[in-house]
Each structure stands twice: as C-alpha cells, then as structure tokens.
Amino acid sequence: MKNIKYSFLILLATFIVACGFHLRGSQDLSSVLPEVEIQGVNKHSELGRELSRALAAAKVSVLDESPVVLKITRDNFSKRVLSLDNAGRANQYELNYQLSFSLLKKVAENEKQSYIDVIPAQSITAKREYLFDANQVIAKADEEARLNNDMRQAAMLQLTRRLMFSLKSSSLKSKKKAEQANKVK
C-alpha cells in the first residue's frame, strides 16, 4: 500500500514538472524598463512607498530624474452602502479602489520638454465587500483598513503585470518591424 502511495506521488510530481507548472513569483521588468521616475504621487506617501516596493521587486530602479515617467493620475478609495438592517443602519459595504496611470517618455524638442505615450492612460479597479456590525466598530474599522491595503497591493501587482505585458509586446513588435525592414533591404 505504501509503494502505491509513493508511486502515485512520484507520478503526480512528474506530471506537474512535465507540464511546465511553476509558481508565478515576481515580475522582472529590468530588461524592458531599467529605470523610471514616478510623478503624481508623493514618494513618502503610502501609495508612493508601495509603488516603490513593487517596482523594486520587479527590479526597476526608481529615480528622481529619468527619461521614462510613470504618471499616477488617480488614486481613489470609495465606500458604498450595499444593504441596510431593519432599523435603517448600514450593515454591508462595498469598498472600491481605482488607480489610473500612464507611462511616458521624455522627448526634447527645441529646448522644450514634451512627452510621448509609451503606455496610454489605463485604470485598475478593485472591489471588496464586507459586513458591518455596530457592536464591533473597532474590529470592522481594522478590517476595512486591511481590505483597502489588500486592494492597493493587488493593484500594484496588476500594474507591474500590465507594464511587463505592454512593454514586452511593444518591444516584440518593434523587433519584427526591424527584421522586416532588414529583409526588404
């Protein structure tokens, strides 16, 4: 019986390795985005620190001056009542988080500095629901703060994934165009 269990485990492990499964881990953006400047957010704010952490985990250097700018245009939390109890008090809320950004490249034209869109404006939204109990106000306030933090962290992961996908796909397109241009010559 033990031999069957061990054989099954070895067979299962072999199938998992053979199919190419691996844990996702952090993104490595350093090949397509080695450095970036962040605008639209204070680097000492909670969002600024979280954004710097996420970019550092993706191996991107955050600098005060860089030719590539990550511009944050919106960082907004909102709260909406979903249901009321029989006394008319809120007992369920929906929390919403919206993060809007664009990636720009600085271009100098006639001593003026302008920007071109590398990644046009995009929004990331996250929603969570939670039940509210008037007898547990402090615990529910902590739960709301944790949910807000989780939504912001999820948005940072999604931001790095979008940057990775957009930049890699644009670099592949430019390589294909260059190869086609070389073939024509």
C-alpha positions as CSV (number, residue, x, y, z in Angstrom):
1,M,0.0,0.0,0.0
2,K,2.9,2.4,0.8
3,N,4.5,1.6,-2.5
4,I,1.3,2.6,-4.3
5,K,1.1,5.9,-2.4
6,Y,4.8,6.7,-3.2
7,S,4.4,5.7,-6.8
8,F,1.3,7.9,-7.1
9,L,3.2,10.9,-5.6
10,I,6.1,10.4,-7.9
11,L,3.8,10.2,-10.9
12,L,1.9,13.3,-9.8
13,A,5.2,15.2,-9.3
14,T,6.4,14.1,-12.7
15,F,3.2,15.3,-14.4
16,I,3.4,18.7,-12.7
17,V,7.0,19.2,-13.7
18,A,6.4,17.9,-17.2
19,C,3.5,20.3,-17.9
20,G,5.7,23.3,-17.1
21,F,4.0,24.4,-14.0
22,H,5.9,26.8,-11.8
23,L,4.9,29.4,-9.2
24,R,4.4,32.9,-10.6
25,G,6.9,34.8,-8.4
26,S,7.7,38.5,-9.0
27,Q,8.0,40.1,-12.4
28,D,11.4,41.1,-13.8
29,L,10.9,44.4,-15.7
30,S,14.6,45.3,-15.8
31,S,15.1,44.2,-19.4
32,V,12.3,46.4,-20.7
33,L,12.2,49.1,-18.1
34,P,15.5,49.6,-16.2
35,E,14.6,52.8,-14.6
36,V,11.6,55.1,-14.1
37,E,10.6,58.3,-12.5
38,I,7.3,58.4,-10.6
39,Q,5.1,61.5,-10.9
40,G,1.7,62.4,-9.5
41,V,2.3,60.9,-6.0
42,N,4.5,61.8,-3.1
43,K,7.2,59.2,-2.7
44,H,6.8,59.2,1.1
45,S,3.0,58.6,1.0
46,E,1.6,55.1,1.5
47,L,1.0,54.7,-2.3
48,G,4.5,56.1,-3.1
49,R,6.1,53.6,-0.8
50,E,4.0,50.7,-2.0
51,L,4.7,51.6,-5.6
52,S,8.5,51.9,-5.0
53,R,8.4,48.5,-3.3
54,A,6.5,46.9,-6.2
55,L,8.9,48.4,-8.8
56,A,11.9,47.4,-6.7
57,A,10.6,43.8,-6.6
58,A,10.3,43.9,-10.3
59,K,14.0,45.1,-10.5
60,V,13.2,48.6,-11.7
61,S,15.2,51.5,-10.3
62,V,13.1,54.4,-9.1
63,L,14.9,57.6,-9.7
64,D,14.2,61.3,-9.2
65,E,15.0,62.1,-12.8
66,S,14.6,59.6,-15.7
67,P,13.7,59.7,-19.3
68,V,10.8,57.3,-18.6
69,V,8.0,58.6,-16.3
70,L,5.3,56.6,-14.6
71,K,2.5,59.1,-14.1
72,I,-0.2,58.3,-11.5
73,T,-3.3,60.3,-12.3
74,R,-5.8,58.8,-9.8
75,D,-5.5,57.0,-6.5
76,N,-9.0,56.9,-5.1
77,F,-10.8,54.8,-2.4
78,S,-14.6,55.0,-2.1
79,K,-17.2,53.3,0.0
80,R,-20.8,52.4,-0.8
81,V,-23.6,51.0,1.3
82,L,-24.9,47.7,-0.1
83,S,-27.6,46.8,2.4
84,L,-29.4,48.2,5.5
85,D,-30.8,46.4,8.5
86,N,-34.4,46.8,9.7
87,A,-33.5,50.0,11.7
88,G,-32.1,51.6,8.6
89,R,-28.4,51.3,9.5
90,A,-25.9,50.1,7.1
91,N,-24.8,46.5,7.6
92,Q,-22.9,45.8,4.4
93,Y,-20.5,48.0,2.4
94,E,-18.7,47.8,-0.9
95,L,-15.1,49.2,-1.0
96,N,-13.8,50.4,-4.3
97,Y,-10.2,51.3,-5.3
98,Q,-9.2,52.9,-8.5
99,L,-5.6,53.5,-9.7
100,S,-5.0,55.3,-13.0
101,F,-1.6,55.6,-14.7
102,S,0.3,56.1,-17.9
103,L,3.9,55.5,-18.9
104,L,5.5,58.4,-20.7
105,K,8.9,59.0,-22.4
106,K,10.5,62.4,-22.2
107,V,11.4,64.0,-25.6
108,A,13.4,67.2,-26.0
109,E,12.1,69.4,-28.9
110,N,13.6,72.8,-29.5
111,E,14.7,73.2,-25.8
112,K,11.2,72.2,-24.7
113,Q,10.5,69.0,-22.9
114,S,7.4,67.1,-24.1
115,Y,6.2,63.6,-23.5
116,I,5.1,60.7,-25.8
117,D,2.9,57.9,-24.6
118,V,4.6,54.6,-24.2
119,I,1.6,53.1,-22.5
120,P,-1.6,55.3,-22.7
121,A,-3.7,56.1,-19.7
122,Q,-5.2,53.0,-18.1
123,S,-7.2,52.3,-14.9
124,I,-7.0,49.4,-12.4
125,T,-10.0,48.9,-10.2
126,A,-10.6,46.6,-7.3
127,K,-13.7,45.9,-5.2
128,R,-14.3,44.2,-1.9
129,E,-17.4,43.7,0.3
130,Y,-17.6,43.4,4.0
131,L,-20.3,43.1,6.6
132,F,-20.5,45.9,9.3
133,D,-21.6,45.2,12.9
134,A,-22.2,48.2,15.1
135,N,-21.2,46.2,18.1
136,Q,-17.7,45.7,16.7
137,V,-16.8,49.1,15.4
138,I,-13.1,48.9,16.1
139,A,-12.7,45.5,14.6
140,K,-14.6,46.5,11.5
141,A,-12.5,49.6,11.0
142,D,-9.4,47.4,11.2
143,E,-11.0,45.0,8.6
144,E,-11.8,48.0,6.3
145,A,-8.2,49.2,6.6
146,R,-6.8,45.7,5.8
147,L,-9.2,45.4,2.8
148,N,-8.0,48.8,1.5
149,N,-4.4,47.7,1.9
150,D,-5.1,44.4,0.1
151,M,-6.7,46.2,-2.8
152,R,-3.8,48.6,-3.1
153,Q,-1.3,45.7,-3.1
154,A,-3.4,43.8,-5.7
155,A,-3.4,46.9,-7.9
156,M,0.4,47.2,-7.6
157,L,0.8,43.5,-8.8
158,Q,-1.6,44.2,-11.7
159,L,0.3,47.4,-12.5
160,T,3.6,45.5,-12.8
161,R,1.9,42.8,-14.9
162,R,0.4,45.4,-17.3
163,L,3.8,47.2,-17.6
164,M,5.5,43.8,-18.4
165,F,2.9,42.8,-20.9
166,S,2.7,46.2,-22.7
167,L,6.4,46.8,-22.8
168,K,7.3,43.3,-23.9
169,S,4.7,43.2,-26.6
170,S,5.8,46.6,-27.9
171,S,9.4,45.6,-28.0
172,L,8.5,42.4,-29.9
173,K,6.5,44.5,-32.4
174,S,9.5,46.8,-32.9
175,K,11.9,43.9,-33.4
176,K,9.6,42.3,-36.0
177,K,9.4,45.7,-37.9
178,A,13.2,46.0,-37.8
179,E,13.5,42.4,-39.1
180,Q,11.1,43.1,-41.9
181,A,12.9,46.3,-42.8
182,N,16.2,44.4,-42.9
183,K,14.6,41.7,-45.2
184,V,13.4,44.4,-47.6
185,K,16.9,45.9,-47.9
